[in-house]
Amino acid sequence: MTAEVRKRLAEIRMKSRTALYRWLWENRDEIAPMVSGKRAPWTALAKLAADSGIRTGRDTLPTKQMVHRTWQAVRRDLADMGATSQPTPAQPVAVPRAAPPPAQHRRIAVEIETDPDDDSEFDRPARVPT
């Protein structure tokens, strides 16, 4: 498919979308960083869309739920476009882990054989007070 045909198909597809979808699509580069966190400002985006003249099919103001659902559709379509237009990324390479540092102190179990008949421990000279 040529670039011209792809562009024309995108234009036709965009005309069938809602005004809110088109507005989110046109402003996606500015909106994406705002909604990437845990608490996206859906209410503020709904107000901003309304201030920009965006209305629903029933001529009402967009709600935060509408903006959120429509943004999910925009993201899905962006992902679909990216999946078909870009090559599949290479598989990640496994990086070997570094060996653990050597232990500074090691405990060694030592077994000493003793002779029960050996009294050498007791044959030490006694200390003489000076």
Secondary structure, DSSP 8 states (H G I E B T S, - for coil): --HHHHHHHHHHHHHTS-HHHHHHHHTHHHHHHHTSSSS--HHHHHHHHHHTT---TTS----HHHHHHHHHHHHHHHHHHHHHHS-----------------S-----------TT--GGGGS------
